[in-house]
C-alpha cells in the first residue's frame, strides 16, 4: 500500500488526513487504528491507494 486518506466534510469544506502506508508489504496483513477528530463533521469515508495508484473507497458514512 502507498497511503490511506480519511476524507470528511462539514457541509462547507472537505478535509483530508493522509496516512503513509509505504511500510506495508505485498500480500501482507495488518490491522489499522487511527485516532481522528471528527467533531463538527457530517460525513466520513476512507480511501486506500496502492503504489500503482489503484484506489479502494468505503461508502460515505453519515455522522450524527
Protein Blocks (a to p, Z undefined) as FASTA:
>chain_A
ZZdcddddehjaccdddddfklpcehiacdddddddfehiabdcdddddfkopacddddd
ddZZ
